[in-house]
């Protein structure tokens, strides 16, 4: 009886660990993706701090191009 309870407890613990590991991996992928998106607009994600984050970012247009303002 005690052995079965111990096995059930271990199985539950293993399941929780697997779910936490999967969530961690998902968050790591999301973090890398957001970092790459920041790099695309010229922002170094490693240089960001809570004090240096702003609502806007300067964008440079191509030599003979335009940057249109869009809101989402």
Protein Blocks (a to p, Z undefined) as FASTA:
>chain_A
ZZmmmmmmmmmmmmmmmmmmmmmmmmmmmmmmmmmmmmmnopafklpcfklpcfbdcddd
dfkbccddddZZ
